[in-house]
Amino acid sequence: MKKLVSLEENRIYQDLWRLSWPVMTFMVFQTTLELVDLYWVGYLGTPAVAALSMANNLFWMLFTFSDIISISTLALTARYRGAGDSAGIAVVARHSFWLAAFISVAVTVLILGFSNTFVSLYGVEAEVHEMAVLYLWVIGISMLFAYTGMALGALLQGVGDTRTPMVILVITNIINIVLDPILIFGLCGAPRMGILGAALATLLARAAGFLVILYIVLTGKISPSRLRVPDLFKMQFQGVYFRKIFEIGLPAFMQTLTRPLTGLVLMWLVALFGTPALAAFGIGQRLLGLAFILLSGLTVGTSTMIGQSLGAGRRSLTIKIINKAMLLSLTVQVVMTALSFFAAPLIVGLFSRDAAAIELGVNYLRIIAACMIPMGPFHIFDAVFKGSGYTIPPMISALAANWVLKLPLAYILALPLGLGTDGIWWAISASVLAELLILLPWYRRGDWSRREIRIGAVEAGK
């Protein structure tokens, strides 16, 4: 297997950038895909847009289950790669793949069985209800390919190849974008399927992407890592590996799930202040997502390097990686903070013509700007814990900052203290700072650097 991460002090920045930019690129394409989906479905009318929005809410909630596999697979694979243990990587790959397959089947059955019940909770019109359920059924089948594809992608990322998963996912999104109008409107001889066509385009694209990445992992071709796991389908398991995957992955899943859940509650609170407030909240969230694109790429790159350097037993190098990643994150966030504060009216004005929504949106960006600089170090600390496989501290910080602080504070500031939506924006900012402050003592204790998450060379070779 080819070594892709140099683990050399004078090449830390180069390695970080090489690992991070493919993830950033993929997230840009993913955001573009969501906008394209919404654009084409918009031609079908408001009921179709409403159905798509409802279905996507459930889909993204369930998609957080992928963190159980992807975070643990990346952490374990990076450790084994840093230690030069190819046999351990192969065993992790097999266990992660089959666990992802099991979870994908369970989630698919859940969607097929309970989509109707979920949509009924909203009390929407019959037309919207029918389209939402139909979309969810097809998207549910696509989950069979999504989770297993994510597991194999995390495997490649762990050995230092973030480019190949990015290329596959970009191609997958392009296929989806091309198929959308063809299947929705019945172009090129295809039948007109409406919203079913949008769901089918996603299903076909995900199936194609999964088959490509499966071929790469089975054969060792295309990927520069030359990673090859020919016995991926071998059903020979050890319970200790499944336990380790859940030990790392479940806290990461809980951390990820916290944000969309609290986001739904915040949306209810924002809705009390009217439609302009909801519009401002939605615009602000989308714009804030641009900062996350850069930070998420840096998080994956840092996690991979942390895992490999710890696997190689080089703690001093690990600290230098963290310090340089921290500097990069601060640089990114200083720029984003300046843009959010000074260009807020121009930015929000691009997405809304409503004077009330623009005013609320500008306030959102300028208040959130107060937390954007701390957001950089927080993501690096998060990467340290995930890369080391010690995912409990980020879970606790997310639960405490979001449920214990953000939601109660948002309610108190917005209603009893009369700050309105500004109170909600301040509560969001405070929660980001709280997550950073909760993680900081855990980081300084250094427990993350002393955790050995590999099962062992002897067992791995079995």
MARTIDREN-505073 format. One record per residue (C-alpha): residue in three letters; x, y, z. Coordinates in nm, 3 decimals. Each point is the difference from the previous one (the first is absolute). Layout:
NODE  res       c1       c2       c3
NODE  ALA        X        Y        Z
...
end
This chain:
NODE  res       c1       c2       c3
NODE  MET    0.000    0.000    0.000
NODE  LYS    0.137    0.341   -0.098
NODE  LYS    0.068    0.257    0.272
NODE  LEU   -0.198    0.317   -0.073
NODE  VAL    0.051    0.200    0.322
NODE  SER    0.367    0.087    0.043
NODE  LEU   -0.009    0.056    0.380
NODE  GLU    0.291    0.241   -0.050
NODE  GLU    0.011    0.322    0.202
NODE  ASN    0.096    0.217   -0.296
NODE  ARG   -0.294   -0.132   -0.206
NODE  ILE   -0.285    0.039    0.250
NODE  TYR   -0.169    0.285   -0.189
NODE  GLN    0.033   -0.183   -0.333
NODE  ASP   -0.147   -0.318    0.146
NODE  LEU   -0.287    0.189    0.167
NODE  TRP   -0.090    0.179   -0.322
NODE  ARG    0.026   -0.315   -0.213
NODE  LEU   -0.232   -0.186    0.237
NODE  SER   -0.243    0.289    0.054
NODE  TRP   -0.072    0.149   -0.342
NODE  PRO   -0.175   -0.309   -0.144
NODE  VAL   -0.247    0.002    0.291
NODE  MET   -0.065    0.370   -0.052
NODE  THR   -0.056   -0.060   -0.371
NODE  PHE   -0.247   -0.279    0.066
NODE  MET   -0.200    0.213    0.243
NODE  VAL   -0.026    0.277   -0.260
NODE  PHE   -0.139   -0.253   -0.248
NODE  GLN   -0.237   -0.141    0.263
NODE  THR   -0.137    0.346    0.072
NODE  THR   -0.038    0.059   -0.373
NODE  LEU   -0.189   -0.328   -0.040
NODE  GLU   -0.251    0.097    0.270
NODE  LEU   -0.062    0.333   -0.173
NODE  VAL   -0.038   -0.168   -0.342
NODE  ASP   -0.247   -0.254    0.142
NODE  LEU   -0.204    0.284    0.148
NODE  TYR    0.019    0.196   -0.326
NODE  TRP   -0.139   -0.277   -0.222
NODE  VAL   -0.263   -0.117    0.250
NODE  GLY   -0.110    0.363    0.028
NODE  TYR   -0.142   -0.029   -0.353
NODE  LEU   -0.243   -0.264    0.130
NODE  GLY   -0.164    0.252    0.234
NODE  THR   -0.012    0.092    0.366
NODE  PRO   -0.139   -0.338    0.118
NODE  ALA    0.301   -0.178   -0.151
NODE  VAL    0.244    0.243    0.166
NODE  ALA   -0.176   -0.052    0.334
NODE  ALA    0.015   -0.378   -0.042
NODE  LEU    0.372    0.014   -0.086
NODE  SER    0.073    0.217    0.304
NODE  MET   -0.185   -0.233    0.237
NODE  ALA    0.165   -0.311   -0.143
NODE  ASN    0.347    0.153    0.020
NODE  ASN   -0.050    0.089    0.367
NODE  LEU   -0.054   -0.367    0.084
NODE  PHE    0.275   -0.114   -0.236
NODE  TRP    0.271    0.219    0.156
NODE  MET   -0.106   -0.105    0.349
NODE  LEU    0.043   -0.366   -0.094
NODE  PHE    0.319    0.068   -0.196
NODE  THR    0.173    0.091    0.328
NODE  PHE    0.013   -0.376    0.069
NODE  SER    0.284   -0.010   -0.252
NODE  ASP    0.225    0.168    0.260
NODE  ILE   -0.005   -0.323    0.203
NODE  ILE    0.195   -0.159   -0.282
NODE  SER    0.189    0.282   -0.172
NODE  ILE    0.161    0.165    0.306
NODE  SER    0.108   -0.329    0.157
NODE  THR    0.124   -0.142   -0.332
NODE  LEU    0.213    0.306   -0.069
NODE  ALA    0.146    0.003    0.354
NODE  LEU    0.081   -0.373    0.005
NODE  THR    0.135   -0.011   -0.354
NODE  ALA    0.224    0.304    0.060
NODE  ARG    0.145   -0.163    0.313
NODE  TYR    0.076   -0.325   -0.180
NODE  ARG    0.144    0.189   -0.297
NODE  GLY    0.227    0.204    0.225
NODE  ALA    0.121   -0.322    0.162
NODE  GLY    0.056   -0.162   -0.341
NODE  ASP   -0.249   -0.278    0.078
NODE  SER   -0.167   -0.092   -0.332
NODE  ALA   -0.163   -0.310    0.145
NODE  GLY   -0.175    0.212    0.264
NODE  ILE   -0.134    0.233   -0.270
NODE  ALA   -0.149   -0.295   -0.189
NODE  VAL   -0.175   -0.132    0.312
NODE  VAL   -0.141    0.344    0.082
NODE  ALA   -0.120    0.033   -0.361
NODE  ARG   -0.188   -0.330    0.015
NODE  HIS   -0.169    0.072    0.332
NODE  SER   -0.091    0.358   -0.097
NODE  PHE   -0.143   -0.107   -0.335
NODE  TRP   -0.228   -0.268    0.142
NODE  LEU   -0.112    0.216    0.290
NODE  ALA   -0.083    0.279   -0.247
NODE  ALA   -0.194   -0.251   -0.210
NODE  PHE   -0.202   -0.110    0.304
NODE  ILE   -0.078    0.360    0.102
NODE  SER   -0.097    0.089   -0.356
NODE  VAL   -0.251   -0.286   -0.015
NODE  ALA   -0.143    0.099    0.340
NODE  VAL   -0.039    0.365   -0.102
NODE  THR   -0.153   -0.096   -0.336
NODE  VAL   -0.259   -0.219    0.175
NODE  LEU   -0.067    0.286    0.244
NODE  ILE   -0.062    0.246   -0.282
NODE  LEU   -0.219   -0.237   -0.200
NODE  GLY   -0.202   -0.093    0.306
NODE  PHE   -0.047    0.337    0.170
NODE  SER    0.016    0.266   -0.272
NODE  ASN   -0.377    0.027   -0.010
NODE  THR   -0.016    0.043    0.379
NODE  PHE    0.274    0.263   -0.001
NODE  VAL   -0.163    0.209   -0.273
NODE  SER   -0.338   -0.028    0.172
NODE  LEU    0.143    0.189    0.299
NODE  TYR    0.012    0.317   -0.212
NODE  GLY   -0.368   -0.010   -0.095
NODE  VAL    0.072    0.114   -0.355
NODE  GLU   -0.231   -0.013   -0.300
NODE  ALA   -0.058   -0.339   -0.161
NODE  GLU    0.201    0.090   -0.313
NODE  VAL    0.304    0.106    0.203
NODE  HIS   -0.034   -0.306    0.224
NODE  GLU   -0.006   -0.239   -0.294
NODE  MET    0.303    0.155   -0.173
NODE  ALA    0.205    0.011    0.322
NODE  VAL   -0.062   -0.367    0.076
NODE  LEU    0.078   -0.104   -0.357
NODE  TYR    0.326    0.197    0.007
NODE  LEU    0.100   -0.151    0.336
NODE  TRP   -0.061   -0.357   -0.116
NODE  VAL    0.240    0.035   -0.292
NODE  ILE    0.256    0.196    0.204
NODE  GLY   -0.029   -0.273    0.266
NODE  ILE    0.116   -0.260   -0.251
NODE  SER    0.296    0.222   -0.090
NODE  MET    0.115   -0.028    0.362
NODE  LEU    0.111   -0.356   -0.082
NODE  PHE    0.282    0.158   -0.200
NODE  ALA    0.056    0.319    0.202
NODE  TYR    0.123   -0.147    0.331
NODE  THR    0.225   -0.265   -0.151
NODE  GLY    0.144    0.256   -0.242
NODE  MET    0.072    0.235    0.293
NODE  ALA    0.179   -0.280    0.186
NODE  LEU    0.226   -0.073   -0.297
NODE  GLY    0.062    0.373   -0.051
NODE  ALA    0.106    0.039    0.365
NODE  LEU    0.232   -0.298   -0.046
NODE  LEU    0.181    0.178   -0.283
NODE  GLN    0.009    0.327    0.193
NODE  GLY    0.157   -0.177    0.297
NODE  VAL    0.295   -0.120   -0.211
NODE  GLY    0.044    0.354   -0.133
NODE  ASP   -0.193   -0.011   -0.328
NODE  THR   -0.268    0.269    0.022
NODE  ARG    0.017    0.069   -0.375
NODE  THR   -0.150   -0.326   -0.127
NODE  PRO   -0.317    0.018    0.215
NODE  MET   -0.035    0.364   -0.106
NODE  VAL    0.025   -0.084   -0.370
NODE  ILE   -0.255   -0.281    0.036
NODE  LEU   -0.244    0.219    0.191
NODE  VAL    0.038    0.288   -0.246
NODE  ILE   -0.069   -0.237   -0.292
NODE  THR   -0.297   -0.141    0.193
NODE  ASN   -0.141    0.350    0.046
NODE  ILE    0.053    0.083   -0.367
NODE  ILE   -0.193   -0.316   -0.096
NODE  ASN   -0.277    0.108    0.236
NODE  ILE   -0.008    0.353   -0.142
NODE  VAL   -0.019   -0.130   -0.360
NODE  LEU   -0.268   -0.259    0.076
NODE  ASP   -0.221    0.241    0.197
NODE  PRO   -0.164    0.186   -0.293
NODE  ILE   -0.002   -0.314   -0.218
NODE  LEU   -0.198   -0.207    0.248
NODE  ILE   -0.207    0.282    0.151
NODE  PHE   -0.128    0.137   -0.332
NODE  GLY    0.033   -0.307   -0.225
NODE  LEU    0.276    0.120   -0.231
NODE  CYS    0.205   -0.215   -0.243
NODE  GLY   -0.276   -0.260   -0.028
NODE  ALA   -0.029   -0.060    0.375
NODE  PRO   -0.347    0.002    0.158
NODE  ARG   -0.104    0.313    0.193
NODE  MET    0.021   -0.098    0.368
NODE  GLY   -0.022    0.327    0.192
NODE  ILE    0.139   -0.011    0.351
NODE  LEU    0.048   -0.377   -0.036
NODE  GLY    0.254    0.080   -0.273
NODE  ALA    0.202    0.217    0.242
NODE  ALA    0.014   -0.284    0.250
NODE  LEU    0.085   -0.258   -0.267
NODE  ALA    0.283    0.220   -0.130
NODE  THR    0.150    0.001    0.350
NODE  LEU   -0.041   -0.377    0.033
NODE  LEU    0.170   -0.074   -0.333
NODE  ALA    0.285    0.244    0.068
NODE  ARG    0.069   -0.147    0.345
NODE  ALA   -0.006   -0.354   -0.136
NODE  ALA    0.253    0.096   -0.269
NODE  GLY    0.228    0.171    0.253
NODE  PHE   -0.012   -0.300    0.232
NODE  LEU    0.093   -0.244   -0.276
NODE  VAL    0.301    0.212   -0.099
NODE  ILE    0.141    0.035    0.352
NODE  LEU   -0.067   -0.370    0.066
NODE  TYR    0.203   -0.090   -0.310
NODE  ILE    0.285    0.224    0.116
NODE  VAL    0.019   -0.154    0.347
NODE  LEU   -0.027   -0.358   -0.129
NODE  THR    0.265    0.039   -0.270
NODE  GLY    0.237    0.267    0.131
NODE  LYS   -0.022    0.183   -0.333
NODE  ILE   -0.051    0.375   -0.067
NODE  SER    0.064    0.113    0.359
NODE  PRO    0.357    0.133    0.046
NODE  SER    0.013   -0.178    0.336
NODE  ARG   -0.019   -0.339   -0.175
NODE  LEU   -0.217   -0.116    0.290
NODE  ARG   -0.138   -0.345   -0.084
NODE  VAL   -0.240   -0.210    0.209
NODE  PRO   -0.086   -0.304   -0.214
NODE  ASP   -0.167   -0.184    0.290
NODE  LEU   -0.243    0.284    0.075
NODE  PHE   -0.301   -0.230   -0.035
NODE  LYS    0.146   -0.263    0.231
NODE  MET   -0.243   -0.049    0.289
NODE  GLN    0.254   -0.078    0.270
NODE  PHE   -0.046    0.236    0.291
NODE  GLN    0.137    0.078    0.345
NODE  GLY   -0.231    0.167    0.250
NODE  VAL    0.282    0.217    0.135
NODE  TYR    0.015    0.191   -0.330
NODE  PHE   -0.372    0.071   -0.001
NODE  ARG    0.023    0.117    0.361
NODE  LYS    0.285    0.234   -0.088
NODE  ILE   -0.191    0.143   -0.298
NODE  PHE   -0.302    0.073    0.219
NODE  GLU    0.219    0.133    0.280
NODE  ILE    0.137    0.264   -0.237
NODE  GLY   -0.298    0.044   -0.232
NODE  LEU   -0.299    0.027    0.235
NODE  PRO    0.119    0.314    0.182
NODE  ALA    0.085    0.157   -0.338
NODE  PHE   -0.351   -0.084   -0.121
NODE  MET   -0.157    0.156    0.311
NODE  GLN    0.208    0.314   -0.050
NODE  THR   -0.108    0.033   -0.362
NODE  LEU   -0.367   -0.074    0.074
NODE  THR   -0.013    0.272    0.266
NODE  ARG    0.028    0.288   -0.246
NODE  PRO   -0.289   -0.082   -0.239
NODE  LEU   -0.224   -0.085    0.296
NODE  THR    0.067    0.328    0.180
NODE  GLY   -0.026    0.175   -0.336
NODE  LEU   -0.360   -0.122   -0.033
NODE  VAL   -0.083    0.139    0.344
NODE  LEU    0.166    0.332   -0.082
NODE  MET   -0.197    0.017   -0.324
NODE  TRP   -0.322   -0.033    0.200
NODE  LEU    0.114    0.285    0.227
NODE  VAL    0.102    0.219   -0.295
NODE  ALA   -0.336   -0.066   -0.166
NODE  LEU   -0.172    0.178    0.289
NODE  PHE    0.142    0.325   -0.139
NODE  GLY   -0.150   -0.041   -0.346
NODE  THR    0.091   -0.095   -0.355
NODE  PRO    0.277    0.263   -0.043
NODE  ALA    0.176   -0.145    0.305
NODE  LEU   -0.021   -0.351   -0.146
NODE  ALA    0.138    0.125   -0.331
NODE  ALA    0.287    0.177    0.178
NODE  PHE    0.078   -0.313    0.200
NODE  GLY    0.007   -0.216   -0.313
NODE  ILE    0.218    0.245   -0.194
NODE  GLY    0.239    0.035    0.294
NODE  GLN    0.035   -0.375    0.039
NODE  ARG    0.083   -0.047   -0.367
NODE  LEU    0.260    0.276    0.008
NODE  LEU    0.151   -0.137    0.320
NODE  GLY    0.031   -0.330   -0.185
NODE  LEU    0.267    0.157   -0.221
NODE  ALA    0.230    0.028    0.300
NODE  PHE   -0.072   -0.362    0.088
NODE  ILE    0.109   -0.111   -0.348
NODE  LEU    0.353    0.125    0.065
NODE  LEU    0.012   -0.115    0.362
NODE  SER   -0.143   -0.345   -0.075
NODE  GLY    0.272   -0.065   -0.256
NODE  LEU    0.265    0.108    0.248
NODE  THR   -0.161   -0.220    0.268
NODE  VAL    0.026   -0.314   -0.216
NODE  GLY    0.358    0.080   -0.099
NODE  THR    0.103    0.066    0.361
NODE  SER   -0.179   -0.314    0.127
NODE  THR    0.184   -0.217   -0.252
NODE  MET    0.340    0.148    0.087
NODE  ILE   -0.067   -0.023    0.375
NODE  GLY   -0.097   -0.367   -0.028
NODE  GLN    0.303   -0.092   -0.210
NODE  SER    0.250    0.192    0.214
NODE  LEU   -0.137   -0.157    0.318
NODE  GLY    0.008   -0.341   -0.168
NODE  ALA    0.367    0.061   -0.079
NODE  GLY    0.063    0.093    0.365
NODE  ARG    0.108    0.356   -0.081
NODE  ARG   -0.173    0.217    0.260
NODE  SER    0.228    0.303   -0.051
NODE  LEU   -0.087    0.003   -0.371
NODE  THR   -0.368   -0.026    0.093
NODE  ILE    0.022    0.318    0.208
NODE  LYS    0.166    0.184   -0.290
NODE  ILE   -0.274   -0.117   -0.236
NODE  ILE   -0.263    0.133    0.240
NODE  ASN    0.172    0.336    0.038
NODE  LYS    0.032    0.053   -0.375
NODE  ALA   -0.358   -0.115   -0.065
NODE  MET   -0.113    0.243    0.271
NODE  LEU    0.180    0.286   -0.174
NODE  LEU   -0.163   -0.088   -0.332
NODE  SER   -0.345   -0.017    0.158
NODE  LEU    0.044    0.338    0.166
NODE  THR    0.111    0.156   -0.328
NODE  VAL   -0.307   -0.137   -0.178
NODE  GLN   -0.235    0.117    0.274
NODE  VAL    0.144    0.351    0.023
NODE  VAL   -0.078    0.045   -0.370
NODE  MET   -0.350   -0.149    0.038
NODE  THR   -0.068    0.218    0.304
NODE  ALA    0.096    0.317   -0.187
NODE  LEU   -0.223   -0.097   -0.295
NODE  SER   -0.294   -0.087    0.225
NODE  PHE    0.018    0.327    0.192
NODE  PHE    0.086    0.260   -0.262
NODE  ALA   -0.168   -0.150   -0.308
NODE  ALA   -0.314   -0.124    0.178
NODE  PRO   -0.249    0.238   -0.174
NODE  LEU    0.136   -0.082   -0.346
NODE  ILE    0.008   -0.376    0.065
NODE  VAL   -0.350   -0.027    0.148
NODE  GLY   -0.138    0.230   -0.271
NODE  LEU    0.098   -0.253   -0.265
NODE  PHE   -0.246   -0.252    0.145
NODE  SER   -0.293    0.217    0.107
NODE  ARG   -0.187    0.313   -0.110
NODE  ASP   -0.203    0.022    0.321
NODE  ALA    0.123    0.296    0.209
NODE  ALA   -0.097   -0.166    0.329
NODE  ALA    0.171   -0.326   -0.091
NODE  ILE    0.313    0.185   -0.111
NODE  GLU    0.019    0.193    0.328
NODE  LEU   -0.037   -0.318    0.206
NODE  GLY    0.246   -0.185   -0.222
NODE  VAL    0.262    0.272    0.034
NODE  ASN   -0.037   -0.014    0.377
NODE  TYR    0.038   -0.378   -0.016
NODE  LEU    0.328    0.017   -0.192
NODE  ARG    0.148    0.277    0.211
NODE  ILE   -0.085   -0.167    0.328
NODE  ILE    0.114   -0.342   -0.119
NODE  ALA    0.326    0.164   -0.111
NODE  ALA    0.083    0.026    0.370
NODE  CYS    0.029   -0.380    0.020
NODE  MET    0.163   -0.071   -0.335
NODE  ILE    0.360    0.042    0.115
NODE  PRO   -0.040   -0.245    0.295
NODE  MET   -0.165   -0.237   -0.248
NODE  GLY    0.340   -0.058   -0.164
NODE  PRO    0.182   -0.135    0.310
NODE  PHE   -0.311   -0.197    0.095
NODE  HIS    0.008   -0.192   -0.329
NODE  ILE    0.369   -0.080    0.047
NODE  PHE   -0.060   -0.131    0.354
NODE  ASP   -0.289   -0.201   -0.143
NODE  ALA    0.238   -0.142   -0.263
NODE  VAL    0.254   -0.090    0.271
NODE  PHE   -0.253   -0.200    0.199
NODE  LYS   -0.146   -0.172   -0.307
NODE  GLY    0.339   -0.077   -0.149
NODE  SER    0.114   -0.151    0.330
NODE  GLY   -0.323   -0.201    0.034
NODE  TYR   -0.099    0.174    0.326
NODE  THR   -0.343    0.126   -0.105
NODE  ILE   -0.169    0.027    0.340
NODE  PRO    0.119    0.357    0.083
NODE  PRO   -0.142    0.152   -0.324
NODE  MET   -0.329   -0.182    0.064
NODE  ILE   -0.026    0.137    0.354
NODE  SER    0.094    0.352   -0.111
NODE  ALA   -0.264   -0.009   -0.276
NODE  LEU   -0.275   -0.128    0.231
NODE  ALA    0.084    0.253    0.273
NODE  ALA    0.046    0.301   -0.227
NODE  ASN   -0.308   -0.065   -0.214
NODE  TRP   -0.259   -0.148    0.235
NODE  VAL    0.103    0.141    0.337
NODE  LEU    0.114    0.346   -0.116
NODE  LYS   -0.116    0.098   -0.349
NODE  LEU   -0.368   -0.093    0.005
NODE  PRO   -0.085    0.135    0.350
NODE  LEU    0.209    0.313   -0.061
NODE  ALA   -0.163    0.062   -0.339
NODE  TYR   -0.345   -0.019    0.158
NODE  ILE    0.089    0.225    0.295
NODE  LEU    0.173    0.265   -0.211
NODE  ALA   -0.262   -0.002   -0.276
NODE  LEU   -0.322    0.005    0.207
NODE  PRO    0.029    0.085    0.374
NODE  LEU    0.283    0.249   -0.057
NODE  GLY   -0.157    0.129   -0.320
NODE  LEU    0.303   -0.013   -0.231
NODE  GLY   -0.197   -0.179   -0.271
NODE  THR    0.195   -0.173   -0.273
NODE  ASP    0.319    0.176    0.105
NODE  GLY   -0.020   -0.197    0.324
NODE  ILE   -0.012   -0.323   -0.201
NODE  TRP    0.302    0.103   -0.204
NODE  TRP    0.195    0.083    0.318
NODE  ALA   -0.091   -0.338    0.149
NODE  ILE    0.140   -0.175   -0.310
NODE  SER    0.325    0.196    0.032
NODE  ALA    0.026   -0.080    0.371
NODE  SER   -0.046   -0.373   -0.065
NODE  VAL    0.294   -0.009   -0.244
NODE  LEU    0.226    0.167    0.256
NODE  ALA   -0.128   -0.239    0.269
NODE  GLU    0.091   -0.307   -0.209
NODE  LEU    0.353    0.133   -0.040
NODE  LEU    0.038    0.074    0.371
NODE  ILE   -0.131   -0.344    0.098
NODE  LEU    0.243   -0.176   -0.235
NODE  LEU    0.304    0.208    0.098
NODE  PRO    0.067   -0.161    0.345
NODE  TRP   -0.044   -0.348   -0.151
NODE  TYR    0.251    0.083   -0.269
NODE  ARG    0.252    0.135    0.249
NODE  ARG   -0.022   -0.316    0.211
NODE  GLY    0.143   -0.187   -0.296
NODE  ASP   -0.196   -0.324    0.052
NODE  TRP   -0.072   -0.003   -0.372
NODE  SER    0.371   -0.044   -0.081
NODE  ARG    0.039   -0.303    0.227
NODE  ARG   -0.295   -0.203   -0.125
NODE  GLU    0.086   -0.313   -0.197
NODE  ILE   -0.298   -0.088   -0.218
NODE  ARG    0.164   -0.268   -0.214
NODE  ILE   -0.108   -0.352    0.092
NODE  GLY    0.354   -0.131   -0.040
NODE  ALA    0.220   -0.139   -0.276
NODE  VAL   -0.048   -0.361    0.109
NODE  GLU   -0.379    0.015    0.005
NODE  ALA   -0.011    0.212   -0.316
NODE  GLY    0.178   -0.268   -0.191
NODE  LYS   -0.249   -0.268    0.085
end
